[in-house]
Amino acid sequence: MAEKTKNYRFALCIENRDCEDLEKRKIYQIVPDEDVEKEGYLRVIDESGEDYLYPQSYLIPLHLPREAEAALQLVE
């Protein structure tokens, strides 16, 4: 991704091949982790409620209004 995801807190899943804990068209919370982003992954809180690494190509970072981010926030 050209722009660092540390400015993003949420992402839309667009692919879930071989990933049982991601659902397409669902919004997930991103846990900032610059090291894994350099390797082409995002740390995401998935359906299991835990954070795991997924390919960046599986998710599109989203800009959301502050109110929407607050409503979707799982961890700080």
mmCIF file of the N, C-alpha and C atoms, coordinates in Angstrom:
data_MODEL
# 
_entry.id   MODEL 
# 
loop_
_atom_site.group_PDB 
_atom_site.id 
_atom_site.type_symbol 
_atom_site.label_atom_id 
_atom_site.label_alt_id 
_atom_site.label_comp_id 
_atom_site.label_asym_id 
_atom_site.label_entity_id 
_atom_site.label_seq_id 
_atom_site.pdbx_PDB_ins_code 
_atom_site.Cartn_x 
_atom_site.Cartn_y 
_atom_site.Cartn_z 
_atom_site.occupancy 
_atom_site.B_iso_or_equiv 
_atom_site.pdbx_formal_charge 
_atom_site.auth_seq_id 
_atom_site.auth_comp_id 
_atom_site.auth_asym_id 
_atom_site.auth_atom_id 
_atom_site.pdbx_PDB_model_num 
ATOM 1   N N  . MET A 1 1  ? 0.837   -1.173  0.000  1.00 0.00 ? 1  MET A N  1 
ATOM 2   C CA . MET A 1 1  ? 0.000   0.000   0.000  1.00 0.00 ? 1  MET A CA 1 
ATOM 3   C C  . MET A 1 1  ? 0.880   1.232   0.000  1.00 0.00 ? 1  MET A C  1 
ATOM 4   N N  . ALA A 1 2  ? 0.540   2.184   -0.798 1.00 0.00 ? 2  ALA A N  1 
ATOM 5   C CA . ALA A 1 2  ? 1.372   3.361   -0.923 1.00 0.00 ? 2  ALA A CA 1 
ATOM 6   C C  . ALA A 1 2  ? 1.366   4.187   0.355  1.00 0.00 ? 2  ALA A C  1 
ATOM 7   N N  . GLU A 1 3  ? 0.201   4.378   0.949  1.00 0.00 ? 3  GLU A N  1 
ATOM 8   C CA . GLU A 1 3  ? 0.087   5.181   2.155  1.00 0.00 ? 3  GLU A CA 1 
ATOM 9   C C  . GLU A 1 3  ? 0.120   4.272   3.371  1.00 0.00 ? 3  GLU A C  1 
ATOM 10  N N  . LYS A 1 4  ? 0.921   4.646   4.384  1.00 0.00 ? 4  LYS A N  1 
ATOM 11  C CA . LYS A 1 4  ? 1.024   3.812   5.577  1.00 0.00 ? 4  LYS A CA 1 
ATOM 12  C C  . LYS A 1 4  ? -0.335  3.694   6.256  1.00 0.00 ? 4  LYS A C  1 
ATOM 13  N N  . THR A 1 5  ? -0.624  2.500   6.752  1.00 0.00 ? 5  THR A N  1 
ATOM 14  C CA . THR A 1 5  ? -1.932  2.268   7.356  1.00 0.00 ? 5  THR A CA 1 
ATOM 15  C C  . THR A 1 5  ? -2.034  2.785   8.777  1.00 0.00 ? 5  THR A C  1 
ATOM 16  N N  . LYS A 1 6  ? -0.946  3.346   9.349  1.00 0.00 ? 6  LYS A N  1 
ATOM 17  C CA . LYS A 1 6  ? -1.056  3.867   10.704 1.00 0.00 ? 6  LYS A CA 1 
ATOM 18  C C  . LYS A 1 6  ? -2.074  5.005   10.771 1.00 0.00 ? 6  LYS A C  1 
ATOM 19  N N  . ASN A 1 7  ? -2.387  5.607   9.636  1.00 0.00 ? 7  ASN A N  1 
ATOM 20  C CA . ASN A 1 7  ? -3.411  6.638   9.587  1.00 0.00 ? 7  ASN A CA 1 
ATOM 21  C C  . ASN A 1 7  ? -4.816  6.037   9.491  1.00 0.00 ? 7  ASN A C  1 
ATOM 22  N N  . TYR A 1 8  ? -4.891  4.742   9.333  1.00 0.00 ? 8  TYR A N  1 
ATOM 23  C CA . TYR A 1 8  ? -6.168  4.061   9.201  1.00 0.00 ? 8  TYR A CA 1 
ATOM 24  C C  . TYR A 1 8  ? -6.401  3.200   10.431 1.00 0.00 ? 8  TYR A C  1 
ATOM 25  N N  . ARG A 1 9  ? -7.647  3.080   10.835 1.00 0.00 ? 9  ARG A N  1 
ATOM 26  C CA . ARG A 1 9  ? -7.973  2.245   11.979 1.00 0.00 ? 9  ARG A CA 1 
ATOM 27  C C  . ARG A 1 9  ? -8.852  1.066   11.587 1.00 0.00 ? 9  ARG A C  1 
ATOM 28  N N  . PHE A 1 10 ? -9.419  1.134   10.377 1.00 0.00 ? 10 PHE A N  1 
ATOM 29  C CA . PHE A 1 10 ? -10.327 0.092   9.931  1.00 0.00 ? 10 PHE A CA 1 
ATOM 30  C C  . PHE A 1 10 ? -10.083 -0.210  8.460  1.00 0.00 ? 10 PHE A C  1 
ATOM 31  N N  . ALA A 1 11 ? -10.494 -1.414  8.052  1.00 0.00 ? 11 ALA A N  1 
ATOM 32  C CA . ALA A 1 11 ? -10.314 -1.820  6.660  1.00 0.00 ? 11 ALA A CA 1 
ATOM 33  C C  . ALA A 1 11 ? -11.486 -2.698  6.239  1.00 0.00 ? 11 ALA A C  1 
ATOM 34  N N  . LEU A 1 12 ? -11.793 -2.660  4.959  1.00 0.00 ? 12 LEU A N  1 
ATOM 35  C CA . LEU A 1 12 ? -12.846 -3.473  4.371  1.00 0.00 ? 12 LEU A CA 1 
ATOM 36  C C  . LEU A 1 12 ? -12.220 -4.715  3.758  1.00 0.00 ? 12 LEU A C  1 
ATOM 37  N N  . CYS A 1 13 ? -12.747 -5.877  4.096  1.00 0.00 ? 13 CYS A N  1 
ATOM 38  C CA . CYS A 1 13 ? -12.254 -7.131  3.532  1.00 0.00 ? 13 CYS A CA 1 
ATOM 39  C C  . CYS A 1 13 ? -12.791 -7.298  2.115  1.00 0.00 ? 13 CYS A C  1 
ATOM 40  N N  . ILE A 1 14 ? -11.887 -7.523  1.168  1.00 0.00 ? 14 ILE A N  1 
ATOM 41  C CA . ILE A 1 14 ? -12.297 -7.740  -0.222 1.00 0.00 ? 14 ILE A CA 1 
ATOM 42  C C  . ILE A 1 14 ? -11.911 -9.132  -0.719 1.00 0.00 ? 14 ILE A C  1 
ATOM 43  N N  . GLU A 1 15 ? -11.156 -9.883  0.098  1.00 0.00 ? 15 GLU A N  1 
ATOM 44  C CA . GLU A 1 15 ? -10.738 -11.241 -0.267 1.00 0.00 ? 15 GLU A CA 1 
ATOM 45  C C  . GLU A 1 15 ? -10.552 -12.036 1.020  1.00 0.00 ? 15 GLU A C  1 
ATOM 46  N N  . ASN A 1 16 ? -10.904 -13.321 0.983  1.00 0.00 ? 16 ASN A N  1 
ATOM 47  C CA . ASN A 1 16 ? -10.727 -14.163 2.166  1.00 0.00 ? 16 ASN A CA 1 
ATOM 48  C C  . ASN A 1 16 ? -10.270 -15.575 1.807  1.00 0.00 ? 16 ASN A C  1 
ATOM 49  N N  . ARG A 1 17 ? -9.627  -15.698 0.666  1.00 0.00 ? 17 ARG A N  1 
ATOM 50  C CA . ARG A 1 17 ? -9.126  -16.993 0.217  1.00 0.00 ? 17 ARG A CA 1 
ATOM 51  C C  . ARG A 1 17 ? -8.250  -17.628 1.299  1.00 0.00 ? 17 ARG A C  1 
ATOM 52  N N  . ASP A 1 18 ? -8.586  -18.854 1.697  1.00 0.00 ? 18 ASP A N  1 
ATOM 53  C CA . ASP A 1 18 ? -7.843  -19.609 2.704  1.00 0.00 ? 18 ASP A CA 1 
ATOM 54  C C  . ASP A 1 18 ? -7.847  -18.951 4.090  1.00 0.00 ? 18 ASP A C  1 
ATOM 55  N N  . CYS A 1 19 ? -8.826  -18.090 4.356  1.00 0.00 ? 19 CYS A N  1 
ATOM 56  C CA . CYS A 1 19 ? -8.931  -17.412 5.655  1.00 0.00 ? 19 CYS A CA 1 
ATOM 57  C C  . CYS A 1 19 ? -10.333 -17.623 6.215  1.00 0.00 ? 19 CYS A C  1 
ATOM 58  N N  . GLU A 1 20 ? -10.461 -18.534 7.149  1.00 0.00 ? 20 GLU A N  1 
ATOM 59  C CA . GLU A 1 20 ? -11.774 -18.836 7.715  1.00 0.00 ? 20 GLU A CA 1 
ATOM 60  C C  . GLU A 1 20 ? -12.299 -17.730 8.621  1.00 0.00 ? 20 GLU A C  1 
ATOM 61  N N  . ASP A 1 21 ? -11.408 -16.879 9.133  1.00 0.00 ? 21 ASP A N  1 
ATOM 62  C CA . ASP A 1 21 ? -11.815 -15.867 10.095 1.00 0.00 ? 21 ASP A CA 1 
ATOM 63  C C  . ASP A 1 21 ? -11.961 -14.468 9.520  1.00 0.00 ? 21 ASP A C  1 
ATOM 64  N N  . LEU A 1 22 ? -12.066 -14.363 8.183  1.00 0.00 ? 22 LEU A N  1 
ATOM 65  C CA . LEU A 1 22 ? -12.380 -13.097 7.523  1.00 0.00 ? 22 LEU A CA 1 
ATOM 66  C C  . LEU A 1 22 ? -13.616 -13.287 6.668  1.00 0.00 ? 22 LEU A C  1 
ATOM 67  N N  . GLU A 1 23 ? -14.485 -12.275 6.662  1.00 0.00 ? 23 GLU A N  1 
ATOM 68  C CA . GLU A 1 23 ? -15.668 -12.304 5.803  1.00 0.00 ? 23 GLU A CA 1 
ATOM 69  C C  . GLU A 1 23 ? -15.571 -11.162 4.801  1.00 0.00 ? 23 GLU A C  1 
ATOM 70  N N  . LYS A 1 24 ? -15.809 -11.478 3.533  1.00 0.00 ? 24 LYS A N  1 
ATOM 71  C CA . LYS A 1 24 ? -15.824 -10.435 2.507  1.00 0.00 ? 24 LYS A CA 1 
ATOM 72  C C  . LYS A 1 24 ? -16.912 -9.416  2.825  1.00 0.00 ? 24 LYS A C  1 
ATOM 73  N N  . ARG A 1 25 ? -16.635 -8.160  2.451  1.00 0.00 ? 25 ARG A N  1 
ATOM 74  C CA . ARG A 1 25 ? -17.542 -7.034  2.619  1.00 0.00 ? 25 ARG A CA 1 
ATOM 75  C C  . ARG A 1 25 ? -17.801 -6.670  4.076  1.00 0.00 ? 25 ARG A C  1 
ATOM 76  N N  . LYS A 1 26 ? -16.920 -7.077  4.970  1.00 0.00 ? 26 LYS A N  1 
ATOM 77  C CA . LYS A 1 26 ? -17.045 -6.732  6.383  1.00 0.00 ? 26 LYS A CA 1 
ATOM 78  C C  . LYS A 1 26 ? -15.885 -5.821  6.779  1.00 0.00 ? 26 LYS A C  1 
ATOM 79  N N  . ILE A 1 27 ? -16.149 -4.900  7.712  1.00 0.00 ? 27 ILE A N  1 
ATOM 80  C CA . ILE A 1 27 ? -15.138 -3.967  8.193  1.00 0.00 ? 27 ILE A CA 1 
ATOM 81  C C  . ILE A 1 27 ? -14.442 -4.568  9.408  1.00 0.00 ? 27 ILE A C  1 
ATOM 82  N N  . TYR A 1 28 ? -13.101 -4.471  9.408  1.00 0.00 ? 28 TYR A N  1 
ATOM 83  C CA . TYR A 1 28 ? -12.282 -4.998  10.499 1.00 0.00 ? 28 TYR A CA 1 
ATOM 84  C C  . TYR A 1 28 ? -11.381 -3.905  11.057 1.00 0.00 ? 28 TYR A C  1 
ATOM 85  N N  . GLN A 1 29 ? -11.071 -4.025  12.334 1.00 0.00 ? 29 GLN A N  1 
ATOM 86  C CA . GLN A 1 29 ? -10.169 -3.089  12.980 1.00 0.00 ? 29 GLN A CA 1 
ATOM 87  C C  . GLN A 1 29 ? -8.725  -3.488  12.702 1.00 0.00 ? 29 GLN A C  1 
ATOM 88  N N  . ILE A 1 30 ? -7.905  -2.492  12.359 1.00 0.00 ? 30 ILE A N  1 
ATOM 89  C CA . ILE A 1 30 ? -6.478  -2.688  12.125 1.00 0.00 ? 30 ILE A CA 1 
ATOM 90  C C  . ILE A 1 30 ? -5.727  -2.372  13.415 1.00 0.00 ? 30 ILE A C  1 
ATOM 91  N N  . VAL A 1 31 ? -4.770  -3.217  13.751 1.00 0.00 ? 31 VAL A N  1 
ATOM 92  C CA . VAL A 1 31 ? -3.853  -2.959  14.863 1.00 0.00 ? 31 VAL A CA 1 
ATOM 93  C C  . VAL A 1 31 ? -2.539  -2.501  14.226 1.00 0.00 ? 31 VAL A C  1 
ATOM 94  N N  . PRO A 1 32 ? -2.134  -1.250  14.464 1.00 0.00 ? 32 PRO A N  1 
ATOM 95  C CA . PRO A 1 32 ? -0.912  -0.745  13.822 1.00 0.00 ? 32 PRO A CA 1 
ATOM 96  C C  . PRO A 1 32 ? 0.309   -1.611  14.123 1.00 0.00 ? 32 PRO A C  1 
ATOM 97  N N  . ASP A 1 33 ? 1.062   -1.946  13.087 1.00 0.00 ? 33 ASP A N  1 
ATOM 98  C CA . ASP A 1 33 ? 2.277   -2.752  13.224 1.00 0.00 ? 33 ASP A CA 1 
ATOM 99  C C  . ASP A 1 33 ? 3.128   -2.496  11.979 1.00 0.00 ? 33 ASP A C  1 
ATOM 100 N N  . GLU A 1 34 ? 4.000   -1.508  12.069 1.00 0.00 ? 34 GLU A N  1 
ATOM 101 C CA . GLU A 1 34 ? 4.799   -1.101  10.913 1.00 0.00 ? 34 GLU A CA 1 
ATOM 102 C C  . GLU A 1 34 ? 5.695   -2.208  10.386 1.00 0.00 ? 34 GLU A C  1 
ATOM 103 N N  . ASP A 1 35 ? 6.195   -3.059  11.272 1.00 0.00 ? 35 ASP A N  1 
ATOM 104 C CA . ASP A 1 35 ? 7.093   -4.130  10.838 1.00 0.00 ? 35 ASP A CA 1 
ATOM 105 C C  . ASP A 1 35 ? 6.401   -5.098  9.879  1.00 0.00 ? 35 ASP A C  1 
ATOM 106 N N  . VAL A 1 36 ? 5.187   -5.524  10.196 1.00 0.00 ? 36 VAL A N  1 
ATOM 107 C CA . VAL A 1 36 ? 4.498   -6.475  9.327  1.00 0.00 ? 36 VAL A CA 1 
ATOM 108 C C  . VAL A 1 36 ? 4.000   -5.799  8.051  1.00 0.00 ? 36 VAL A C  1 
ATOM 109 N N  . GLU A 1 37 ? 3.687   -4.490  8.143  1.00 0.00 ? 37 GLU A N  1 
ATOM 110 C CA . GLU A 1 37 ? 3.246   -3.767  6.951  1.00 0.00 ? 37 GLU A CA 1 
ATOM 111 C C  . GLU A 1 37 ? 4.364   -3.712  5.919  1.00 0.00 ? 37 GLU A C  1 
ATOM 112 N N  . LYS A 1 38 ? 5.606   -3.618  6.375  1.00 0.00 ? 38 LYS A N  1 
ATOM 113 C CA . LYS A 1 38 ? 6.754   -3.613  5.459  1.00 0.00 ? 38 LYS A CA 1 
ATOM 114 C C  . LYS A 1 38 ? 6.863   -4.938  4.715  1.00 0.00 ? 38 LYS A C  1 
ATOM 115 N N  . GLU A 1 39 ? 6.347   -5.997  5.311  1.00 0.00 ? 39 GLU A N  1 
ATOM 116 C CA . GLU A 1 39 ? 6.374   -7.333  4.704  1.00 0.00 ? 39 GLU A CA 1 
ATOM 117 C C  . GLU A 1 39 ? 5.120   -7.622  3.872  1.00 0.00 ? 39 GLU A C  1 
ATOM 118 N N  . GLY A 1 40 ? 4.193   -6.635  3.783  1.00 0.00 ? 40 GLY A N  1 
ATOM 119 C CA . GLY A 1 40 ? 3.007   -6.807  2.954  1.00 0.00 ? 40 GLY A CA 1 
ATOM 120 C C  . GLY A 1 40 ? 1.796   -7.368  3.678  1.00 0.00 ? 40 GLY A C  1 
ATOM 121 N N  . TYR A 1 41 ? 1.780   -7.248  5.001  1.00 0.00 ? 41 TYR A N  1 
ATOM 122 C CA . TYR A 1 41 ? 0.663   -7.762  5.796  1.00 0.00 ? 41 TYR A CA 1 
ATOM 123 C C  . TYR A 1 41 ? 0.043   -6.664  6.650  1.00 0.00 ? 41 TYR A C  1 
ATOM 124 N N  . LEU A 1 42 ? -1.160  -6.936  7.126  1.00 0.00 ? 42 LEU A N  1 
ATOM 125 C CA . LEU A 1 42 ? -1.822  -6.091  8.107  1.00 0.00 ? 42 LEU A CA 1 
ATOM 126 C C  . LEU A 1 42 ? -2.189  -6.949  9.305  1.00 0.00 ? 42 LEU A C  1 
ATOM 127 N N  . ARG A 1 43 ? -2.090  -6.369  10.490 1.00 0.00 ? 43 ARG A N  1 
ATOM 128 C CA . ARG A 1 43 ? -2.539  -7.046  11.712 1.00 0.00 ? 43 ARG A CA 1 
ATOM 129 C C  . ARG A 1 43 ? -3.987  -6.613  11.928 1.00 0.00 ? 43 ARG A C  1 
ATOM 130 N N  . VAL A 1 44 ? -4.899  -7.589  11.889 1.00 0.00 ? 44 VAL A N  1 
ATOM 131 C CA . VAL A 1 44 ? -6.336  -7.325  11.902 1.00 0.00 ? 44 VAL A CA 1 
ATOM 132 C C  . VAL A 1 44 ? -7.005  -8.133  13.008 1.00 0.00 ? 44 VAL A C  1 
ATOM 133 N N  . ILE A 1 45 ? -7.968  -7.521  13.685 1.00 0.00 ? 45 ILE A N  1 
ATOM 134 C CA . ILE A 1 45 ? -8.785  -8.271  14.636 1.00 0.00 ? 45 ILE A CA 1 
ATOM 135 C C  . ILE A 1 45 ? -9.890  -8.935  13.822 1.00 0.00 ? 45 ILE A C  1 
ATOM 136 N N  . ASP A 1 46 ? -9.816  -10.260 13.727 1.00 0.00 ? 46 ASP A N  1 
ATOM 137 C CA . ASP A 1 46 ? -10.735 -10.998 12.855 1.00 0.00 ? 46 ASP A CA 1 
ATOM 138 C C  . ASP A 1 46 ? -11.936 -11.547 13.629 1.00 0.00 ? 46 ASP A C  1 
ATOM 139 N N  . GLU A 1 47 ? -12.667 -12.467 13.007 1.00 0.00 ? 47 GLU A N  1 
ATOM 140 C CA . GLU A 1 47 ? -13.875 -13.026 13.602 1.00 0.00 ? 47 GLU A CA 1 
ATOM 141 C C  . GLU A 1 47 ? -13.609 -13.798 14.894 1.00 0.00 ? 47 GLU A C  1 
ATOM 142 N N  . SER A 1 48 ? -12.377 -14.231 15.112 1.00 0.00 ? 48 SER A N  1 
ATOM 143 C CA . SER A 1 48 ? -12.044 -14.957 16.338 1.00 0.00 ? 48 SER A CA 1 
ATOM 144 C C  . SER A 1 48 ? -11.926 -14.004 17.529 1.00 0.00 ? 48 SER A C  1 
ATOM 145 N N  . GLY A 1 49 ? -11.835 -12.695 17.237 1.00 0.00 ? 49 GLY A N  1 
ATOM 146 C CA . GLY A 1 49 ? -11.662 -11.706 18.290 1.00 0.00 ? 49 GLY A CA 1 
ATOM 147 C C  . GLY A 1 49 ? -10.211 -11.447 18.631 1.00 0.00 ? 49 GLY A C  1 
ATOM 148 N N  . GLU A 1 50 ? -9.311  -12.144 17.959 1.00 0.00 ? 50 GLU A N  1 
ATOM 149 C CA . GLU A 1 50 ? -7.873  -11.985 18.164 1.00 0.00 ? 50 GLU A CA 1 
ATOM 150 C C  . GLU A 1 50 ? -7.271  -11.285 16.951 1.00 0.00 ? 50 GLU A C  1 
ATOM 151 N N  . ASP A 1 51 ? -6.066  -10.719 17.122 1.00 0.00 ? 51 ASP A N  1 
ATOM 152 C CA . ASP A 1 51 ? -5.416  -10.090 15.969 1.00 0.00 ? 51 ASP A CA 1 
ATOM 153 C C  . ASP A 1 51 ? -4.470  -11.082 15.303 1.00 0.00 ? 51 ASP A C  1 
ATOM 154 N N  . TYR A 1 52 ? -4.579  -11.126 13.981 1.00 0.00 ? 52 TYR A N  1 
ATOM 155 C CA . TYR A 1 52 ? -3.761  -12.015 13.153 1.00 0.00 ? 52 TYR A CA 1 
ATOM 156 C C  . TYR A 1 52 ? -3.286  -11.249 11.925 1.00 0.00 ? 52 TYR A C  1 
ATOM 157 N N  . LEU A 1 53 ? -2.289  -11.792 11.264 1.00 0.00 ? 53 LEU A N  1 
ATOM 158 C CA . LEU A 1 53 ? -1.752  -11.167 10.059 1.00 0.00 ? 53 LEU A CA 1 
ATOM 159 C C  . LEU A 1 53 ? -2.472  -11.675 8.822  1.00 0.00 ? 53 LEU A C  1 
ATOM 160 N N  . TYR A 1 54 ? -2.808  -10.732 7.937  1.00 0.00 ? 54 TYR A N  1 
ATOM 161 C CA . TYR A 1 54 ? -3.433  -11.057 6.658  1.00 0.00 ? 54 TYR A CA 1 
ATOM 162 C C  . TYR A 1 54 ? -2.754  -10.245 5.572  1.00 0.00 ? 54 TYR A C  1 
ATOM 163 N N  . PRO A 1 55 ? -2.723  -10.756 4.334  1.00 0.00 ? 55 PRO A N  1 
ATOM 164 C CA . PRO A 1 55 ? -2.116  -9.999  3.236  1.00 0.00 ? 55 PRO A CA 1 
ATOM 165 C C  . PRO A 1 55 ? -2.820  -8.648  3.056  1.00 0.00 ? 55 PRO A C  1 
ATOM 166 N N  . GLN A 1 56 ? -2.040  -7.611  2.825  1.00 0.00 ? 56 GLN A N  1 
ATOM 167 C CA . GLN A 1 56 ? -2.620  -6.284  2.594  1.00 0.00 ? 56 GLN A CA 1 
ATOM 168 C C  . GLN A 1 56 ? -3.598  -6.290  1.432  1.00 0.00 ? 56 GLN A C  1 
ATOM 169 N N  . SER A 1 57 ? -3.377  -7.147  0.459  1.00 0.00 ? 57 SER A N  1 
ATOM 170 C CA . SER A 1 57 ? -4.249  -7.193  -0.717 1.00 0.00 ? 57 SER A CA 1 
ATOM 171 C C  . SER A 1 57 ? -5.651  -7.698  -0.387 1.00 0.00 ? 57 SER A C  1 
ATOM 172 N N  . TYR A 1 58 ? -5.847  -8.263  0.790  1.00 0.00 ? 58 TYR A N  1 
ATOM 173 C CA . TYR A 1 58 ? -7.157  -8.767  1.203  1.00 0.00 ? 58 TYR A CA 1 
ATOM 174 C C  . TYR A 1 58 ? -8.039  -7.672  1.799  1.00 0.00 ? 58 TYR A C  1 
ATOM 175 N N  . LEU A 1 59 ? -7.455  -6.502  2.074  1.00 0.00 ? 59 LEU A N  1 
ATOM 176 C CA . LEU A 1 59 ? -8.181  -5.446  2.781  1.00 0.00 ? 59 LEU A CA 1 
ATOM 177 C C  . LEU A 1 59 ? -7.923  -4.084  2.165  1.00 0.00 ? 59 LEU A C  1 
ATOM 178 N N  . ILE A 1 60 ? -8.925  -3.220  2.226  1.00 0.00 ? 60 ILE A N  1 
ATOM 179 C CA . ILE A 1 60 ? -8.795  -1.841  1.768  1.00 0.00 ? 60 ILE A CA 1 
ATOM 180 C C  . ILE A 1 60 ? -8.936  -0.938  2.993  1.00 0.00 ? 60 ILE A C  1 
ATOM 181 N N  . PRO A 1 61 ? -7.889  -0.178  3.360  1.00 0.00 ? 61 PRO A N  1 
ATOM 182 C CA . PRO A 1 61 ? -8.006  0.749   4.487  1.00 0.00 ? 61 PRO A CA 1 
ATOM 183 C C  . PRO A 1 61 ? -9.094  1.791   4.228  1.00 0.00 ? 61 PRO A C  1 
ATOM 184 N N  . LEU A 1 62 ? -9.828  2.140   5.278  1.00 0.00 ? 62 LEU A N  1 
ATOM 185 C CA . LEU A 1 62 ? -10.953 3.062   5.160  1.00 0.00 ? 62 LEU A CA 1 
ATOM 186 C C  . LEU A 1 62 ? -10.746 4.307   6.011  1.00 0.00 ? 62 LEU A C  1 
ATOM 187 N N  . HIS A 1 63 ? -11.183 5.448   5.480  1.00 0.00 ? 63 HIS A N  1 
ATOM 188 C CA . HIS A 1 63 ? -11.311 6.675   6.267  1.00 0.00 ? 63 HIS A CA 1 
ATOM 189 C C  . HIS A 1 63 ? -12.765 6.725   6.718  1.00 0.00 ? 63 HIS A C  1 
ATOM 190 N N  . LEU A 1 64 ? -12.996 6.720   8.015  1.00 0.00 ? 64 LEU A N  1 
ATOM 191 C CA . LEU A 1 64 ? -14.353 6.756   8.555  1.00 0.00 ? 64 LEU A CA 1 
ATOM 192 C C  . LEU A 1 64 ? -14.531 7.994   9.421  1.00 0.00 ? 64 LEU A C  1 
ATOM 193 N N  . PRO A 1 65 ? -15.760 8.495   9.528  1.00 0.00 ? 65 PRO A N  1 
ATOM 194 C CA . PRO A 1 65 ? -16.009 9.594   10.461 1.00 0.00 ? 65 PRO A CA 1 
ATOM 195 C C  . PRO A 1 65 ? -15.677 9.152   11.886 1.00 0.00 ? 65 PRO A C  1 
ATOM 196 N N  . ARG A 1 66 ? -15.301 10.080  12.712 1.00 0.00 ? 66 ARG A N  1 
ATOM 197 C CA . ARG A 1 66 ? -14.913 9.783   14.090 1.00 0.00 ? 66 ARG A CA 1 
ATOM 198 C C  . ARG A 1 66 ? -15.990 8.993   14.833 1.00 0.00 ? 66 ARG A C  1 
ATOM 199 N N  . GLU A 1 67 ? -17.251 9.341   14.602 1.00 0.00 ? 67 GLU A N  1 
ATOM 200 C CA . GLU A 1 67 ? -18.352 8.655   15.275 1.00 0.00 ? 67 GLU A CA 1 
ATOM 201 C C  . GLU A 1 67 ? -18.421 7.187   14.868 1.00 0.00 ? 67 GLU A C  1 
ATOM 202 N N  . ALA A 1 68 ? -18.177 6.918   13.596 1.00 0.00 ? 68 ALA A N  1 
ATOM 203 C CA . ALA A 1 68 ? -18.184 5.536   13.103 1.00 0.00 ? 68 ALA A CA 1 
ATOM 204 C C  . ALA A 1 68 ? -17.019 4.754   13.692 1.00 0.00 ? 68 ALA A C  1 
ATOM 205 N N  . GLU A 1 69 ? -15.841 5.376   13.759 1.00 0.00 ? 69 GLU A N  1 
ATOM 206 C CA . GLU A 1 69 ? -14.688 4.701   14.359 1.00 0.00 ? 69 GLU A CA 1 
ATOM 207 C C  . GLU A 1 69 ? -14.958 4.359   15.817 1.00 0.00 ? 69 GLU A C  1 
ATOM 208 N N  . ALA A 1 70 ? -15.559 5.282   16.556 1.00 0.00 ? 70 ALA A N  1 
ATOM 209 C CA . ALA A 1 70 ? -15.858 5.040   17.961 1.00 0.00 ? 70 ALA A CA 1 
ATOM 210 C C  . ALA A 1 70 ? -16.836 3.883   18.113 1.00 0.00 ? 70 ALA A C  1 
ATOM 211 N N  . ALA A 1 71 ? -17.815 3.799   17.231 1.00 0.00 ? 71 ALA A N  1 
ATOM 212 C CA . ALA A 1 71 ? -18.810 2.728   17.307 1.00 0.00 ? 71 ALA A CA 1 
ATOM 213 C C  . ALA A 1 71 ? -18.204 1.360   16.974 1.00 0.00 ? 71 ALA A C  1 
ATOM 214 N N  . LEU A 1 72 ? -17.193 1.334   16.102 1.00 0.00 ? 72 LEU A N  1 
ATOM 215 C CA . LEU A 1 72 ? -16.582 0.086   15.671 1.00 0.00 ? 72 LEU A CA 1 
ATOM 216 C C  . LEU A 1 72 ? -15.380 -0.337  16.515 1.00 0.00 ? 72 LEU A C  1 
ATOM 217 N N  . GLN A 1 73 ? -14.870 0.546   17.344 1.00 0.00 ? 73 GLN A N  1 
ATOM 218 C CA . GLN A 1 73 ? -13.647 0.310   18.106 1.00 0.00 ? 73 GLN A CA 1 
ATOM 219 C C  . GLN A 1 73 ? -13.776 -0.911  19.013 1.00 0.00 ? 73 GLN A C  1 
ATOM 220 N N  . LEU A 1 74 ? -12.811 -1.846  18.896 1.00 0.00 ? 74 LEU A N  1 
ATOM 221 C CA . LEU A 1 74 ? -12.767 -3.034  19.752 1.00 0.00 ? 74 LEU A CA 1 
ATOM 222 C C  . LEU A 1 74 ? -11.697 -2.901  20.817 1.00 0.00 ? 74 LEU A C  1 
ATOM 223 N N  . VAL A 1 75 ? -10.511 -2.378  20.435 1.00 0.00 ? 75 VAL A N  1 
ATOM 224 C CA . VAL A 1 75 ? -9.402  -2.181  21.360 1.00 0.00 ? 75 VAL A CA 1 
ATOM 225 C C  . VAL A 1 75 ? -8.792  -0.818  21.106 1.00 0.00 ? 75 VAL A C  1 
ATOM 226 N N  . GLU A 1 76 ? -8.085  -0.336  22.102 1.00 0.00 ? 76 GLU A N  1 
ATOM 227 C CA . GLU A 1 76 ? -7.428  0.976   21.932 1.00 0.00 ? 76 GLU A CA 1 
ATOM 228 C C  . GLU A 1 76 ? -5.953  0.825   21.786 1.00 0.00 ? 76 GLU A C  1 
# 
